[in-house]
Amino acid sequence: MTPDQIDEIETYNDPNSCYRSEPELLYTVTLPDGTQLTHQTQDDVMAYVQDELEFGILEDFKAVREEENE
C-alpha cells in the first residue's frame, strides 16, 4: 500500500475526521398493496414516484427513512 492509500483508510476510519463521507440515507417504501421495498436510496424513491406519475395513477404509498443499526 502506498502512504496515500494508508492515509485515506485512516481518514475514513477516524470518526472525528471532517473529510469522512456521510453515510447514504436509506428508505423503506411501502406500496399500496402492502409490499415493502427496503434499502432504497432517495434517488430510488424519486424514480418510483416519477414512474408512477408517468405510467399510472400515483396511489398512496409511504417512504420512511430506515434507522441506522450500528
mmCIF file of the N, C-alpha and C atoms, coordinates in Angstrom:
data_MODEL
# 
_entry.id   MODEL 
# 
loop_
_atom_site.group_PDB 
_atom_site.id 
_atom_site.type_symbol 
_atom_site.label_atom_id 
_atom_site.label_alt_id 
_atom_site.label_comp_id 
_atom_site.label_asym_id 
_atom_site.label_entity_id 
_atom_site.label_seq_id 
_atom_site.pdbx_PDB_ins_code 
_atom_site.Cartn_x 
_atom_site.Cartn_y 
_atom_site.Cartn_z 
_atom_site.occupancy 
_atom_site.B_iso_or_equiv 
_atom_site.pdbx_formal_charge 
_atom_site.auth_seq_id 
_atom_site.auth_comp_id 
_atom_site.auth_asym_id 
_atom_site.auth_atom_id 
_atom_site.pdbx_PDB_model_num 
ATOM 1   N N  . MET A 1 1  ? 0.841   -1.196 0.000   1.00 0.00 ? 1  MET A N  1 
ATOM 2   C CA . MET A 1 1  ? 0.000   0.000  0.000   1.00 0.00 ? 1  MET A CA 1 
ATOM 3   C C  . MET A 1 1  ? 0.875   1.245  0.000   1.00 0.00 ? 1  MET A C  1 
ATOM 4   N N  . THR A 1 2  ? 0.393   2.230  -0.693  1.00 0.00 ? 2  THR A N  1 
ATOM 5   C CA . THR A 1 2  ? 1.121   3.493  -0.719  1.00 0.00 ? 2  THR A CA 1 
ATOM 6   C C  . THR A 1 2  ? 0.739   4.323  0.504   1.00 0.00 ? 2  THR A C  1 
ATOM 7   N N  . PRO A 1 3  ? 1.572   5.287  0.862   1.00 0.00 ? 3  PRO A N  1 
ATOM 8   C CA . PRO A 1 3  ? 1.218   6.160  2.003   1.00 0.00 ? 3  PRO A CA 1 
ATOM 9   C C  . PRO A 1 3  ? -0.105  6.896  1.802   1.00 0.00 ? 3  PRO A C  1 
ATOM 10  N N  . ASP A 1 4  ? -0.448  7.244  0.566   1.00 0.00 ? 4  ASP A N  1 
ATOM 11  C CA . ASP A 1 4  ? -1.719  7.917  0.292   1.00 0.00 ? 4  ASP A CA 1 
ATOM 12  C C  . ASP A 1 4  ? -2.906  6.994  0.569   1.00 0.00 ? 4  ASP A C  1 
ATOM 13  N N  . GLN A 1 5  ? -2.779  5.727  0.203   1.00 0.00 ? 5  GLN A N  1 
ATOM 14  C CA . GLN A 1 5  ? -3.851  4.771  0.467   1.00 0.00 ? 5  GLN A CA 1 
ATOM 15  C C  . GLN A 1 5  ? -4.027  4.556  1.964   1.00 0.00 ? 5  GLN A C  1 
ATOM 16  N N  . ILE A 1 6  ? -2.927  4.493  2.688   1.00 0.00 ? 6  ILE A N  1 
ATOM 17  C CA . ILE A 1 6  ? -2.991  4.319  4.142   1.00 0.00 ? 6  ILE A CA 1 
ATOM 18  C C  . ILE A 1 6  ? -3.665  5.532  4.773   1.00 0.00 ? 6  ILE A C  1 
ATOM 19  N N  . ASP A 1 7  ? -3.299  6.732  4.332   1.00 0.00 ? 7  ASP A N  1 
ATOM 20  C CA . ASP A 1 7  ? -3.934  7.966  4.836   1.00 0.00 ? 7  ASP A CA 1 
ATOM 21  C C  . ASP A 1 7  ? -5.433  7.958  4.571   1.00 0.00 ? 7  ASP A C  1 
ATOM 22  N N  . GLU A 1 8  ? -5.814  7.531  3.372   1.00 0.00 ? 8  GLU A N  1 
ATOM 23  C CA . GLU A 1 8  ? -7.232  7.501  3.011   1.00 0.00 ? 8  GLU A CA 1 
ATOM 24  C C  . GLU A 1 8  ? -8.005  6.549  3.923   1.00 0.00 ? 8  GLU A C  1 
ATOM 25  N N  . ILE A 1 9  ? -7.449  5.391  4.202   1.00 0.00 ? 9  ILE A N  1 
ATOM 26  C CA . ILE A 1 9  ? -8.100  4.417  5.086   1.00 0.00 ? 9  ILE A CA 1 
ATOM 27  C C  . ILE A 1 9  ? -8.187  4.959  6.504   1.00 0.00 ? 9  ILE A C  1 
ATOM 28  N N  . GLU A 1 10 ? -7.122  5.556  7.001   1.00 0.00 ? 10 GLU A N  1 
ATOM 29  C CA . GLU A 1 10 ? -7.127  6.107  8.359   1.00 0.00 ? 10 GLU A CA 1 
ATOM 30  C C  . GLU A 1 10 ? -8.133  7.251  8.483   1.00 0.00 ? 10 GLU A C  1 
ATOM 31  N N  . THR A 1 11 ? -8.229  8.087  7.461   1.00 0.00 ? 11 THR A N  1 
ATOM 32  C CA . THR A 1 11 ? -9.200  9.183  7.462   1.00 0.00 ? 11 THR A CA 1 
ATOM 33  C C  . THR A 1 11 ? -10.616 8.639  7.478   1.00 0.00 ? 11 THR A C  1 
ATOM 34  N N  . TYR A 1 12 ? -10.866 7.611  6.680   1.00 0.00 ? 12 TYR A N  1 
ATOM 35  C CA . TYR A 1 12 ? -12.199 7.011  6.621   1.00 0.00 ? 12 TYR A CA 1 
ATOM 36  C C  . TYR A 1 12 ? -12.576 6.402  7.964   1.00 0.00 ? 12 TYR A C  1 
ATOM 37  N N  . ASN A 1 13 ? -11.634 5.786  8.638   1.00 0.00 ? 13 ASN A N  1 
ATOM 38  C CA . ASN A 1 13 ? -11.906 5.119  9.907   1.00 0.00 ? 13 ASN A CA 1 
ATOM 39  C C  . ASN A 1 13 ? -11.926 6.064  11.104  1.00 0.00 ? 13 ASN A C  1 
ATOM 40  N N  . ASP A 1 14 ? -11.458 7.286  10.946  1.00 0.00 ? 14 ASP A N  1 
ATOM 41  C CA . ASP A 1 14 ? -11.422 8.251  12.047  1.00 0.00 ? 14 ASP A CA 1 
ATOM 42  C C  . ASP A 1 14 ? -12.793 8.929  12.185  1.00 0.00 ? 14 ASP A C  1 
ATOM 43  N N  . PRO A 1 15 ? -13.517 8.656  13.292  1.00 0.00 ? 15 PRO A N  1 
ATOM 44  C CA . PRO A 1 15 ? -14.858 9.238  13.445  1.00 0.00 ? 15 PRO A CA 1 
ATOM 45  C C  . PRO A 1 15 ? -14.852 10.757 13.612  1.00 0.00 ? 15 PRO A C  1 
ATOM 46  N N  . ASN A 1 16 ? -13.701 11.337 13.922  1.00 0.00 ? 16 ASN A N  1 
ATOM 47  C CA . ASN A 1 16 ? -13.611 12.786 14.110  1.00 0.00 ? 16 ASN A CA 1 
ATOM 48  C C  . ASN A 1 16 ? -13.133 13.531 12.869  1.00 0.00 ? 16 ASN A C  1 
ATOM 49  N N  . SER A 1 17 ? -12.887 12.806 11.796  1.00 0.00 ? 17 SER A N  1 
ATOM 50  C CA . SER A 1 17 ? -12.377 13.426 10.589  1.00 0.00 ? 17 SER A CA 1 
ATOM 51  C C  . SER A 1 17 ? -13.475 14.208 9.876   1.00 0.00 ? 17 SER A C  1 
ATOM 52  N N  . CYS A 1 18 ? -13.162 15.434 9.476   1.00 0.00 ? 18 CYS A N  1 
ATOM 53  C CA . CYS A 1 18 ? -14.137 16.237 8.733   1.00 0.00 ? 18 CYS A CA 1 
ATOM 54  C C  . CYS A 1 18 ? -14.180 15.823 7.264   1.00 0.00 ? 18 CYS A C  1 
ATOM 55  N N  . TYR A 1 19 ? -13.269 14.957 6.849   1.00 0.00 ? 19 TYR A N  1 
ATOM 56  C CA . TYR A 1 19 ? -13.231 14.504 5.463   1.00 0.00 ? 19 TYR A CA 1 
ATOM 57  C C  . TYR A 1 19 ? -13.957 13.182 5.269   1.00 0.00 ? 19 TYR A C  1 
ATOM 58  N N  . ARG A 1 20 ? -14.521 12.667 6.338   1.00 0.00 ? 20 ARG A N  1 
ATOM 59  C CA . ARG A 1 20 ? -15.227 11.390 6.255   1.00 0.00 ? 20 ARG A CA 1 
ATOM 60  C C  . ARG A 1 20 ? -16.563 11.618 5.548   1.00 0.00 ? 20 ARG A C  1 
ATOM 61  N N  . SER A 1 21 ? -16.872 10.750 4.604   1.00 0.00 ? 21 SER A N  1 
ATOM 62  C CA . SER A 1 21 ? -18.127 10.920 3.866   1.00 0.00 ? 21 SER A CA 1 
ATOM 63  C C  . SER A 1 21 ? -19.304 10.534 4.747   1.00 0.00 ? 21 SER A C  1 
ATOM 64  N N  . GLU A 1 22 ? -20.419 11.209 4.518   1.00 0.00 ? 22 GLU A N  1 
ATOM 65  C CA . GLU A 1 22 ? -21.639 10.916 5.266   1.00 0.00 ? 22 GLU A CA 1 
ATOM 66  C C  . GLU A 1 22 ? -22.254 9.626  4.733   1.00 0.00 ? 22 GLU A C  1 
ATOM 67  N N  . PRO A 1 23 ? -22.795 8.794  5.613   1.00 0.00 ? 23 PRO A N  1 
ATOM 68  C CA . PRO A 1 23 ? -23.445 7.579  5.114   1.00 0.00 ? 23 PRO A CA 1 
ATOM 69  C C  . PRO A 1 23 ? -24.700 7.940  4.326   1.00 0.00 ? 23 PRO A C  1 
ATOM 70  N N  . GLU A 1 24 ? -24.995 7.161  3.314   1.00 0.00 ? 24 GLU A N  1 
ATOM 71  C CA . GLU A 1 24 ? -26.173 7.423  2.492   1.00 0.00 ? 24 GLU A CA 1 
ATOM 72  C C  . GLU A 1 24 ? -27.429 6.980  3.244   1.00 0.00 ? 24 GLU A C  1 
ATOM 73  N N  . LEU A 1 25 ? -28.426 7.851  3.280   1.00 0.00 ? 25 LEU A N  1 
ATOM 74  C CA . LEU A 1 25 ? -29.673 7.512  3.948   1.00 0.00 ? 25 LEU A CA 1 
ATOM 75  C C  . LEU A 1 25 ? -30.463 6.537  3.093   1.00 0.00 ? 25 LEU A C  1 
ATOM 76  N N  . LEU A 1 26 ? -31.046 5.544  3.755   1.00 0.00 ? 26 LEU A N  1 
ATOM 77  C CA . LEU A 1 26 ? -31.847 4.551  3.056   1.00 0.00 ? 26 LEU A CA 1 
ATOM 78  C C  . LEU A 1 26 ? -33.288 4.631  3.527   1.00 0.00 ? 26 LEU A C  1 
ATOM 79  N N  . TYR A 1 27 ? -34.196 4.263  2.644   1.00 0.00 ? 27 TYR A N  1 
ATOM 80  C CA . TYR A 1 27 ? -35.622 4.365  2.914   1.00 0.00 ? 27 TYR A CA 1 
ATOM 81  C C  . TYR A 1 27 ? -36.305 3.028  2.651   1.00 0.00 ? 27 TYR A C  1 
ATOM 82  N N  . THR A 1 28 ? -37.428 2.821  3.330   1.00 0.00 ? 28 THR A N  1 
ATOM 83  C CA . THR A 1 28 ? -38.310 1.700  3.047   1.00 0.00 ? 28 THR A CA 1 
ATOM 84  C C  . THR A 1 28 ? -39.570 2.278  2.434   1.00 0.00 ? 28 THR A C  1 
ATOM 85  N N  . VAL A 1 29 ? -39.915 1.810  1.238   1.00 0.00 ? 29 VAL A N  1 
ATOM 86  C CA . VAL A 1 29 ? -41.110 2.267  0.542   1.00 0.00 ? 29 VAL A CA 1 
ATOM 87  C C  . VAL A 1 29 ? -42.189 1.208  0.729   1.00 0.00 ? 29 VAL A C  1 
ATOM 88  N N  . THR A 1 30 ? -43.356 1.629  1.250   1.00 0.00 ? 30 THR A N  1 
ATOM 89  C CA . THR A 1 30 ? -44.489 0.721  1.411   1.00 0.00 ? 30 THR A CA 1 
ATOM 90  C C  . THR A 1 30 ? -45.507 1.035  0.318   1.00 0.00 ? 30 THR A C  1 
ATOM 91  N N  . LEU A 1 31 ? -45.740 0.068  -0.548  1.00 0.00 ? 31 LEU A N  1 
ATOM 92  C CA . LEU A 1 31 ? -46.656 0.240  -1.667  1.00 0.00 ? 31 LEU A CA 1 
ATOM 93  C C  . LEU A 1 31 ? -48.098 0.040  -1.197  1.00 0.00 ? 31 LEU A C  1 
ATOM 94  N N  . PRO A 1 32 ? -49.090 0.471  -1.990  1.00 0.00 ? 32 PRO A N  1 
ATOM 95  C CA . PRO A 1 32 ? -50.497 0.360  -1.579  1.00 0.00 ? 32 PRO A CA 1 
ATOM 96  C C  . PRO A 1 32 ? -50.939 -1.066 -1.254  1.00 0.00 ? 32 PRO A C  1 
ATOM 97  N N  . ASP A 1 33 ? -50.331 -2.069 -1.878  1.00 0.00 ? 33 ASP A N  1 
ATOM 98  C CA . ASP A 1 33 ? -50.727 -3.457 -1.600  1.00 0.00 ? 33 ASP A CA 1 
ATOM 99  C C  . ASP A 1 33 ? -50.005 -4.053 -0.395  1.00 0.00 ? 33 ASP A C  1 
ATOM 100 N N  . GLY A 1 34 ? -49.209 -3.240 0.293   1.00 0.00 ? 34 GLY A N  1 
ATOM 101 C CA . GLY A 1 34 ? -48.507 -3.701 1.486   1.00 0.00 ? 34 GLY A CA 1 
ATOM 102 C C  . GLY A 1 34 ? -47.093 -4.188 1.227   1.00 0.00 ? 34 GLY A C  1 
ATOM 103 N N  . THR A 1 35 ? -46.714 -4.317 -0.038  1.00 0.00 ? 35 THR A N  1 
ATOM 104 C CA . THR A 1 35 ? -45.363 -4.730 -0.384  1.00 0.00 ? 35 THR A CA 1 
ATOM 105 C C  . THR A 1 35 ? -44.373 -3.661 0.063   1.00 0.00 ? 35 THR A C  1 
ATOM 106 N N  . GLN A 1 36 ? -43.235 -4.093 0.596   1.00 0.00 ? 36 GLN A N  1 
ATOM 107 C CA . GLN A 1 36 ? -42.226 -3.137 1.028   1.00 0.00 ? 36 GLN A CA 1 
ATOM 108 C C  . GLN A 1 36 ? -40.956 -3.289 0.201   1.00 0.00 ? 36 GLN A C  1 
ATOM 109 N N  . LEU A 1 37 ? -40.427 -2.170 -0.225  1.00 0.00 ? 37 LEU A N  1 
ATOM 110 C CA . LEU A 1 37 ? -39.141 -2.120 -0.913  1.00 0.00 ? 37 LEU A CA 1 
ATOM 111 C C  . LEU A 1 37 ? -38.151 -1.532 0.087   1.00 0.00 ? 37 LEU A C  1 
ATOM 112 N N  . THR A 1 38 ? -37.218 -2.345 0.570   1.00 0.00 ? 38 THR A N  1 
ATOM 113 C CA . THR A 1 38 ? -36.279 -1.875 1.599   1.00 0.00 ? 38 THR A CA 1 
ATOM 114 C C  . THR A 1 38 ? -34.955 -1.461 0.977   1.00 0.00 ? 38 THR A C  1 
ATOM 115 N N  . HIS A 1 39 ? -34.187 -0.730 1.744   1.00 0.00 ? 39 HIS A N  1 
ATOM 116 C CA . HIS A 1 39 ? -32.839 -0.278 1.366   1.00 0.00 ? 39 HIS A CA 1 
ATOM 117 C C  . HIS A 1 39 ? -32.853 0.541  0.079   1.00 0.00 ? 39 HIS A C  1 
ATOM 118 N N  . GLN A 1 40 ? -33.808 1.459  -0.037  1.00 0.00 ? 40 GLN A N  1 
ATOM 119 C CA . GLN A 1 40 ? -33.930 2.316  -1.218  1.00 0.00 ? 40 GLN A CA 1 
ATOM 120 C C  . GLN A 1 40 ? -33.245 3.656  -0.947  1.00 0.00 ? 40 GLN A C  1 
ATOM 121 N N  . THR A 1 41 ? -32.508 4.142  -1.918  1.00 0.00 ? 41 THR A N  1 
ATOM 122 C CA . THR A 1 41 ? -31.905 5.463  -1.785  1.00 0.00 ? 41 THR A CA 1 
ATOM 123 C C  . THR A 1 41 ? -32.948 6.524  -2.119  1.00 0.00 ? 41 THR A C  1 
ATOM 124 N N  . GLN A 1 42 ? -32.610 7.763  -1.863  1.00 0.00 ? 42 GLN A N  1 
ATOM 125 C CA . GLN A 1 42 ? -33.526 8.852  -2.185  1.00 0.00 ? 42 GLN A CA 1 
ATOM 126 C C  . GLN A 1 42 ? -33.789 8.880  -3.692  1.00 0.00 ? 42 GLN A C  1 
ATOM 127 N N  . ASP A 1 43 ? -32.770 8.605  -4.483  1.00 0.00 ? 43 ASP A N  1 
ATOM 128 C CA . ASP A 1 43 ? -32.938 8.568  -5.938  1.00 0.00 ? 43 ASP A CA 1 
ATOM 129 C C  . ASP A 1 43 ? -33.894 7.451  -6.351  1.00 0.00 ? 43 ASP A C  1 
ATOM 130 N N  . ASP A 1 44 ? -33.826 6.292  -5.659  1.00 0.00 ? 44 ASP A N  1 
ATOM 131 C CA . ASP A 1 44 ? -34.745 5.187  -5.956  1.00 0.00 ? 44 ASP A CA 1 
ATOM 132 C C  . ASP A 1 44 ? -36.193 5.598  -5.693  1.00 0.00 ? 44 ASP A C  1 
ATOM 133 N N  . VAL A 1 45 ? -36.415 6.279  -4.573  1.00 0.00 ? 45 VAL A N  1 
ATOM 134 C CA . VAL A 1 45 ? -37.770 6.716  -4.219  1.00 0.00 ? 45 VAL A CA 1 
ATOM 135 C C  . VAL A 1 45 ? -38.278 7.713  -5.250  1.00 0.00 ? 45 VAL A C  1 
ATOM 136 N N  . MET A 1 46 ? -37.437 8.649  -5.637  1.00 0.00 ? 46 MET A N  1 
ATOM 137 C CA . MET A 1 46 ? -37.849 9.641  -6.625  1.00 0.00 ? 46 MET A CA 1 
ATOM 138 C C  . MET A 1 46 ? -38.139 8.978  -7.974  1.00 0.00 ? 46 MET A C  1 
ATOM 139 N N  . ALA A 1 47 ? -37.344 7.989  -8.362  1.00 0.00 ? 47 ALA A N  1 
ATOM 140 C CA . ALA A 1 47 ? -37.579 7.276  -9.621  1.00 0.00 ? 47 ALA A CA 1 
ATOM 141 C C  . ALA A 1 47 ? -38.923 6.551  -9.569  1.00 0.00 ? 47 ALA A C  1 
ATOM 142 N N  . TYR A 1 48 ? -39.244 5.954  -8.420  1.00 0.00 ? 48 TYR A N  1 
ATOM 143 C CA . TYR A 1 48 ? -40.539 5.267  -8.282  1.00 0.00 ? 48 TYR A CA 1 
ATOM 144 C C  . TYR A 1 48 ? -41.689 6.250  -8.465  1.00 0.00 ? 48 TYR A C  1 
ATOM 145 N N  . VAL A 1 49 ? -41.602 7.396  -7.809  1.00 0.00 ? 49 VAL A N  1 
ATOM 146 C CA . VAL A 1 49 ? -42.666 8.400  -7.899  1.00 0.00 ? 49 VAL A CA 1 
ATOM 147 C C  . VAL A 1 49 ? -42.802 8.897  -9.340  1.00 0.00 ? 49 VAL A C  1 
ATOM 148 N N  . GLN A 1 50 ? -41.676 9.162  -9.996  1.00 0.00 ? 50 GLN A N  1 
ATOM 149 C CA . GLN A 1 50 ? -41.726 9.630  -11.379 1.00 0.00 ? 50 GLN A CA 1 
ATOM 150 C C  . GLN A 1 50 ? -42.346 8.584  -12.303 1.00 0.00 ? 50 GLN A C  1 
ATOM 151 N N  . ASP A 1 51 ? -41.997 7.312  -12.096 1.00 0.00 ? 51 ASP A N  1 
ATOM 152 C CA . ASP A 1 51 ? -42.585 6.241  -12.910 1.00 0.00 ? 51 ASP A CA 1 
ATOM 153 C C  . ASP A 1 51 ? -44.089 6.159  -12.701 1.00 0.00 ? 51 ASP A C  1 
ATOM 154 N N  . GLU A 1 52 ? -44.512 6.257  -11.444 1.00 0.00 ? 52 GLU A N  1 
ATOM 155 C CA . GLU A 1 52 ? -45.948 6.196  -11.159 1.00 0.00 ? 52 GLU A CA 1 
ATOM 156 C C  . GLU A 1 52 ? -46.690 7.365  -11.792 1.00 0.00 ? 52 GLU A C  1 
ATOM 157 N N  . LEU A 1 53 ? -46.091 8.540  -11.756 1.00 0.00 ? 53 LEU A N  1 
ATOM 158 C CA . LEU A 1 53 ? -46.739 9.703  -12.363 1.00 0.00 ? 53 LEU A CA 1 
ATOM 159 C C  . LEU A 1 53 ? -46.789 9.573  -13.880 1.00 0.00 ? 53 LEU A C  1 
ATOM 160 N N  . GLU A 1 54 ? -45.766 8.972  -14.459 1.00 0.00 ? 54 GLU A N  1 
ATOM 161 C CA . GLU A 1 54 ? -45.703 8.844  -15.910 1.00 0.00 ? 54 GLU A CA 1 
ATOM 162 C C  . GLU A 1 54 ? -46.592 7.719  -16.438 1.00 0.00 ? 54 GLU A C  1 
ATOM 163 N N  . PHE A 1 55 ? -46.642 6.579  -15.722 1.00 0.00 ? 55 PHE A N  1 
ATOM 164 C CA . PHE A 1 55 ? -47.319 5.396  -16.253 1.00 0.00 ? 55 PHE A CA 1 
ATOM 165 C C  . PHE A 1 55 ? -48.640 5.061  -15.582 1.00 0.00 ? 55 PHE A C  1 
ATOM 166 N N  . GLY A 1 56 ? -49.039 5.788  -14.595 1.00 0.00 ? 56 GLY A N  1 
ATOM 167 C CA . GLY A 1 56 ? -50.295 5.450  -13.946 1.00 0.00 ? 56 GLY A CA 1 
ATOM 168 C C  . GLY A 1 56 ? -50.661 6.461  -12.887 1.00 0.00 ? 56 GLY A C  1 
ATOM 169 N N  . ILE A 1 57 ? -51.642 6.092  -12.138 1.00 0.00 ? 57 ILE A N  1 
ATOM 170 C CA . ILE A 1 57 ? -52.105 6.974  -11.063 1.00 0.00 ? 57 ILE A CA 1 
ATOM 171 C C  . ILE A 1 57 ? -51.265 6.701  -9.833  1.00 0.00 ? 57 ILE A C  1 
ATOM 172 N N  . LEU A 1 58 ? -50.751 7.751  -9.252  1.00 0.00 ? 58 LEU A N  1 
ATOM 173 C CA . LEU A 1 58 ? -49.943 7.616  -8.043  1.00 0.00 ? 58 LEU A CA 1 
ATOM 174 C C  . LEU A 1 58 ? -50.875 7.372  -6.872  1.00 0.00 ? 58 LEU A C  1 
ATOM 175 N N  . GLU A 1 59 ? -50.879 6.128  -6.382  1.00 0.00 ? 59 GLU A N  1 
ATOM 176 C CA . GLU A 1 59 ? -51.709 5.790  -5.238  1.00 0.00 ? 59 GLU A CA 1 
ATOM 177 C C  . GLU A 1 59 ? -50.949 6.129  -3.955  1.00 0.00 ? 59 GLU A C  1 
ATOM 178 N N  . ASP A 1 60 ? -51.630 5.966  -2.843  1.00 0.00 ? 60 ASP A N  1 
ATOM 179 C CA . ASP A 1 60 ? -50.992 6.231  -1.567  1.00 0.00 ? 60 ASP A CA 1 
ATOM 180 C C  . ASP A 1 60 ? -49.837 5.267  -1.343  1.00 0.00 ? 60 ASP A C  1 
ATOM 181 N N  . PHE A 1 61 ? -48.717 5.814  -0.955  1.00 0.00 ? 61 PHE A N  1 
ATOM 182 C CA . PHE A 1 61 ? -47.593 4.984  -0.551  1.00 0.00 ? 61 PHE A CA 1 
ATOM 183 C C  . PHE A 1 61 ? -46.819 5.761  0.499   1.00 0.00 ? 61 PHE A C  1 
ATOM 184 N N  . LYS A 1 62 ? -45.960 5.077  1.208   1.00 0.00 ? 62 LYS A N  1 
ATOM 185 C CA . LYS A 1 62 ? -45.226 5.714  2.288   1.00 0.00 ? 62 LYS A CA 1 
ATOM 186 C C  . LYS A 1 62 ? -43.745 5.381  2.143   1.00 0.00 ? 62 LYS A C  1 
ATOM 187 N N  . ALA A 1 63 ? -42.883 6.387  2.290   1.00 0.00 ? 63 ALA A N  1 
ATOM 188 C CA . ALA A 1 63 ? -41.441 6.179  2.297   1.00 0.00 ? 63 ALA A CA 1 
ATOM 189 C C  . ALA A 1 63 ? -40.923 6.639  3.652   1.00 0.00 ? 63 ALA A C  1 
ATOM 190 N N  . VAL A 1 64 ? -40.290 5.733  4.376   1.00 0.00 ? 64 VAL A N  1 
ATOM 191 C CA . VAL A 1 64 ? -39.802 6.025  5.715   1.00 0.00 ? 64 VAL A CA 1 
ATOM 192 C C  . VAL A 1 64 ? -38.306 5.793  5.751   1.00 0.00 ? 64 VAL A C  1 
ATOM 193 N N  . ARG A 1 65 ? -37.570 6.748  6.316   1.00 0.00 ? 65 ARG A N  1 
ATOM 194 C CA . ARG A 1 65 ? -36.123 6.600  6.437   1.00 0.00 ? 65 ARG A CA 1 
ATOM 195 C C  . ARG A 1 65 ? -35.815 5.468  7.408   1.00 0.00 ? 65 ARG A C  1 
ATOM 196 N N  . GLU A 1 66 ? -34.899 4.596  7.024   1.00 0.00 ? 66 GLU A N  1 
ATOM 197 C CA . GLU A 1 66 ? -34.504 3.487  7.874   1.00 0.00 ? 66 GLU A CA 1 
ATOM 198 C C  . GLU A 1 66 ? -33.518 3.981  8.929   1.00 0.00 ? 66 GLU A C  1 
ATOM 199 N N  . GLU A 1 67 ? -33.647 3.452  10.128  1.00 0.00 ? 67 GLU A N  1 
ATOM 200 C CA . GLU A 1 67 ? -32.759 3.828  11.225  1.00 0.00 ? 67 GLU A CA 1 
ATOM 201 C C  . GLU A 1 67 ? -31.442 3.058  11.074  1.00 0.00 ? 67 GLU A C  1 
ATOM 202 N N  . GLU A 1 68 ? -30.349 3.718  11.487  1.00 0.00 ? 68 GLU A N  1 
ATOM 203 C CA . GLU A 1 68 ? -29.063 3.048  11.465  1.00 0.00 ? 68 GLU A CA 1 
ATOM 204 C C  . GLU A 1 68 ? -28.994 2.076  12.633  1.00 0.00 ? 68 GLU A C  1 
ATOM 205 N N  . ASN A 1 69 ? -28.487 0.889  12.406  1.00 0.00 ? 69 ASN A N  1 
ATOM 206 C CA . ASN A 1 69 ? -28.386 -0.139 13.439  1.00 0.00 ? 69 ASN A CA 1 
ATOM 207 C C  . ASN A 1 69 ? -26.942 -0.406 13.820  1.00 0.00 ? 69 ASN A C  1 
ATOM 208 N N  . GLU A 1 70 ? -26.146 0.640  13.919  1.00 0.00 ? 70 GLU A N  1 
ATOM 209 C CA . GLU A 1 70 ? -24.740 0.438  14.252  1.00 0.00 ? 70 GLU A CA 1 
ATOM 210 C C  . GLU A 1 70 ? -24.466 0.910  15.641  1.00 0.00 ? 70 GLU A C  1 
# 
